[in-house]
Amino acid sequence: MLRISKRVEYGLMALQYLAKSGQVATTREISDSSNIPHDLLAKVMQSMKRNGIIDSFQGVRGGYRLLLSPEQITLNRVVFSLDEETAITECASENPEHATCAMFDTCTIKVPMQKLQMKLTESVGNMTISELL
């Protein structure tokens, strides 16, 4: 039915790893233990750092750690930090530039899709990393 992107999937796996370990970990450690492509994980980690989910440390004992507790990191926050578009359909997008469907003005399922998007955002989106441990 609905799918999350590989970027979000890998981000969640990395956050789960950091939450369980409770310490600083490198992208290599996370990618090796979770079987995630290292280069893609490095980009995912940079995005999550830019969005205030994790912090990074340089040097010999460097790596990443959670900036927030697992109870404070919602699925919505992770998805929004890693995916440009998070709506299930174009008409459910909050970005007016994405409302480009040729049937936008006459569509009979536009309002139900917007309701579904809202329900997904409220229920699943508000789950936290701690609920995924």
Residue, then its C-alpha position, 0 to 999 in steps of 0.5 A: m500500500l504505502r511505502i517509505s523511501k529507502r532514505v527514510e528506512y535507512g534513517l530509521m535503522a540508523l536512529q534505532y542503532l544509535a538509540k539502542s547503543g546509547q553512544v557515538a557510532t560511525t557511519r561505517e559501524i552502522s552500515d556494517s551492522s545494519n547492512i546499509p550502503h555506506d555512501l547512502l547512509a552518510k548522506v542520510m546522516q548528514s541530512m538528519k544532522r542538518n535537521g537537528i536529529i543527530d549530532s556529529f563529532q570529529g576525530v578518532r572517537g568521532g561519529y554520530r549520536l542522537l541529539l534528542s531522546p528517542e521519545q522526542i524523535t517522531l517519524n514525521r520529523v525523520v520523514f520530513s528531514l529525508d524526503e522532499e515530498t511526503a504526501i501520498t498523492e499530489c493533491a494531498s501535498e501542502n506545497p502548492e507547486h506539487a498540486t499539478c495533477a491535470m484533474f485537480d479541479t474535478c477530482t472526486i477523491k482529492v478531499p478523501m486523500q487529503k483526509l487520509q494524509m492528515k490521519l497518517t500524519e497524526s497517527v503513524g507520523n507521531m510515533t517515536i523512535s522509542e516505539l520502534l525499539 
